[in-house]
Amino acid sequence: MSEHRETRVIGIDLGGTNVRTAVVNAQGEMLARDQGITPAKEGSDAIVKAILESVGRVLTQAHMDASDLGAVGLASAGLSNPETGILYTSPNLPTLKDVPLAGLIEKELGKKVFLMNDANAAAIGELYLGTARGARNFIYVTLSTGIGAGVVINDKIYAGSAGLASEPGHMVISDEGPVCYCGSKGCWEPLASGTALAKYARQCIQEGIKTSILDYVGGDAEKVTAEDVHKAAQAGDALAREVIARTAYYVGVGLANLINIFNPELIVIGGGLSNIGDMLLEPAYEEAKRRAFPQMSDVVRFARAELGEDSGILGAGIFVLRETKGLGRL
Amino acid sequence: MSEHRETRVIGIDLGGTNVRTAVVNAQGEMLARDQGITPAKEGSDAIVKAILESVGRVLTQAHMDASDLGAVGLASAGLSNPETGILYTSPNLPTLKDVPLAGLIEKELGKKVFLMNDANAAAIGELYLGTARGARNFIYVTLSTGIGAGVVINDKIYAGSAGLASEPGHMVISDEGPVCYCGSKGCWEPLASGTALAKYARQCIQEGIKTSILDYVGGDAEKVTAEDVHKAAQAGDALAREVIARTAYYVGVGLANLINIFNPELIVIGGGLSNIGDMLLEPAYEEAKRRAFPQMSDVVRFARAELGEDSGILGAGIFVLRETKGLGRL
């Protein structure tokens, strides 16, 4: 089935809930797309199997087989080494520890697999196809279950000396703050992520503060998510608004740090939590500007990510096209 | 006096106490050196005059005049724009606000003047002549009156989109912490600088804690400096040791952030406070390693800066030699 002369690659986004795959061509177009369930509580064998099944389905959709592929880009949450293809640790994939993920997929598909951090992939996606087109220096931040980031310097992902950068979700912004899964305390993530927001709402509810948030979860405080808090806030609930304001404050503190450290021209905000929109983001930007040097906050532009949940698969695909010089005109 | 065919430049280091100048040749050798007093409380005219006088003296020492110079590198503490040559603000030079410092010196000397941050200059100095030789990605941190940093990525200073990076001294590590001169709260600088250390010691003394620190300042708590605390700690004083341990903790928290954000291969520590040595730095490195991802802290090397108070003048000189392509083999 090698009638396709143009380069085609697969982008994979391995998340704690879903594994997404897409066939992407040299123009960055998505020719086929699939979504499967990540068996996050099972071991690496089951996870690799779920990835391969989704790859199989997306290839079928695109009337291709693996031999037609240029290469594969695999974006995953967590800390991974792009040189060795090893995923060290991922908060949402607790069974994966020091797993040679790229190698395992590579063996099955017979194609080179590039492992990368999912936020780095999303940053590349936004750079080529999203809101960061034309920017050369920017930071992509995903406010989600956790907080991820991709730092783009001169059109390239800044990956650091061992390919592990950048993890500002684990910069300390409140040194005596809550314990983080990474082992530190007061990191940005346990204060400003969607998980943090929902946790704080649940705490307030358990302390007896009256709120309509419970109406969205059938009265069960344990079930409260960031989305429920958002809905209650939109309906005018005071606690919900305070919870969002508190999260916005911490989002802003972290953004101020990124501004003073990187002096970026643009910060792109993505991730599920950012869907709360202005109610969260406007006060966050204000807090960032209050704290950062005015000379730096004056030159930074904030923008919402455009690619949504496709940012990872598209970014992983484009990353691979770029690495293998298969990238056409975008 | 144009018998010198080789390129020679001047490096200037403008600090809150001293203005230092040096003539540097293409091999990075210091041919002459001068040190004057910075009239920090007077206006920009007096400061420019002091710089020009030091330049005059160092040229005389080197048997040169300004026409023999390739160009001039001017390193200054504070926030400055290398493109426009404007110094926006500097905590130790409070009279200088939005001063076109490079232009003022340029007009007098008739030579191109490159303005840069002093920590960025010091990083370049350490890269070419100091402990960072051979490194391509590292962070220079100066623990001094304030905290400055120069981030080197692929042999180049990372200066950000407006030339203002990187200012991790003003990343928030304790969001409800002490007010910082920059307008934010709980920045690294007011918690981990030499000024912060001395201030905390003075507070403890004023609260009545018994200490031999006062023996080094004739009993006047107001006069206590970081050096006095260091001396008392060496003599076994309990408060002095606690003050240093507290500062080490905060130094470590900030270093952890730099590790998780930049995944550097090397962090070079300079500045007067670092002269306390292992008593400060060892617990700081331990705290950093406790907090940073082990995969990143395992690959980072910590080293003391080698160039001491000459790092700024040498770095400014080398920066200019590099910019003007006058750099020889180092």
Interface residues (C-beta under 8 A of the other chain):
Chain A: L79 N81 Y88 T89 N137 I153 Y158 A159 G160 S161 A162 G163 L164 A165 S166 E167 P168 H170 M171 V172 I173 S174 D175 E176 C182 G183 S184 K185 G186 Y250 V253 A256 N257 N260 I261 F262 N263 P264 E265 R290 R291 A292 F293 Q295 M296 V299 V300
Chain B: L79 N81 Y88 N137 I153 Y158 A159 G160 S161 A162 G163 L164 A165 S166 E167 P168 H170 M171 V172 I173 S174 D175 E176 C182 G183 S184 K185 G186 Y250 V253 A256 N257 N260 I261 F262 N263 P264 E265 R290 R291 A292 F293 Q295 M296 V299 V300
